[in-house]
Amino acid sequence: MRIAIHKRRLDRRAFLRSTGVTVALPWLDAMLPALATKAEASAATEPPKRFMAMMYGLGFHGPNLFPKQAGADYEATPYLELLTEHRSDFTLFSGLSHIEQNGANGHTSSLTWLTTAKHPGLPGFKNTVSFDQLLVEKLAPDTRFPSLLLNVGGNDSLSWTASGVNMPAESSPAKLFQQLFVTGTPTEVKQQLRELRRGRSILDTINDEAKKLAGDLGGRDREKMDQYLSSVRDLESRLQANEAWAVRPKPEVGVKPPIDVQDRNDIIARTRLMHDMLVMALKTDSTRVITYAAGGFNPVPKIEGVDTGWHDLSHHGQDAEKIEELTRIESAEFRELNRLFGLMKDAKEGTGTLLDHTTLLIGSNLGNASSHSWRDLPIIVAGGGFKHGRHVIAGGTGFENARFANLFVEIGRTMGVEIDSFGSSNGTSVKGWQT
């Protein structure tokens, strides 16, 4: 029996054209050849590779997370049981940390989770570029936003420039929606262009004056000036890119704008809303790099059965009642991670899913918040096309930890960034993974 197949195939670089306007199409099934093989389908669509880092500043209670067994046959712990339906989509790592993270206080290791710089916050400390911004520099994604820097409830991000400057984060889902999907009126667009051009003219003046000044400076000051000018050049590049995107139409997502959760302590509602937003940002290819400072604060979170401040609970000192309340909070966080994985798997893209094409790095800067330990970090990698479904014991405990930075190198190389090292790495892979 012969079956006639009629399918109009679109070029994957197809555009919609009208008078003076050209709009790129998203990935469509029509861009696949009829009866395509898996290899042909992959070559035809080439969905972009994406990266998202999510850090939980108060860590997780280790006994509820880490199994005793390594490999694929581990017995699920209470937190991993909440991710059972996605067990084959993630890898849990133990025995990892950055080196020399003793800093100004027990929480300053959060500054270096994506940079690996030593002794955060101590006199003379200067941070280095974060891994996400290295990816932006090397991959130069052609998206409206080179990266999105998000925080569930604050202004600090996980992201740092090459000059060691922290980049501000957005914590309002409503404002983020506005930036991503709401196109201004012609008057508003013109005003935005004027502001961008004004910013560029100011930078031109700064550059000229800085170059004149540099000739009269000593060696150390010239080095500082070079770092400053490098930051100016980075800003100029972003302004030029912003100017081009200002006149392009934004994607239509067909959903109502979100309303920010006003109760700061309702951490789960705030988390869920932000998860919805970051999935939409990735689905519409508005960005391909996201960092998200996910959770952890002092007050009592609005979770049933929790009556004590979150920070206090994380410093439980093995008090059973505190650990029980802490478990309620962290279990709620893992349920939201489970939902996030589901949202990303439901988003079909080419022959795979959004999760297949996005590497999620999830974890904390603290292995034991109760003792402010920055060793034995909880680290999960999900999606990204990696071989998953295992617990990888990458190194011994404490001083015998393997280098967390090696994982960055392996992720970067898989995403097409040819690097042999990053930060404090001493290799290009993590023992026991991808084997």
Salt bridges, closest charged atoms under 4 A:
GLU46 OE1 - ARG12 NH1 3.51
GLU85 OE1 - HIS86 NE2 3.84
ASP89 OD2 - HIS86 ND1 3.83
ASP89 OD2 - LYS345 NZ 2.66
GLU100 OE2 - LYS118 NZ 3.46
GLU100 OE1 - HIS119 NE2 3.01
GLU209 OE2 - LYS212 NZ 3.74
GLU243 OE2 - ARG197 NE 2.95
GLU243 OE1 - ARG200 NH1 2.82
ASP263 OD2 - LYS302 NZ 3.80
ASP276 OD1 - ARG339 NH2 2.87
ASP285 OD2 - ARG288 NH2 2.71
ASP312 OD1 - LYS322 NZ 3.03
GLU324 OE2 - ARG328 NH2 3.87
GLU336 OE2 - ARG272 NH2 2.80
GLU349 OE2 - ARG50 NH2 2.66
GLU349 OE1 - HIS357 ND1 2.60
ASP420 OD1 - ARG413 NH1 2.89
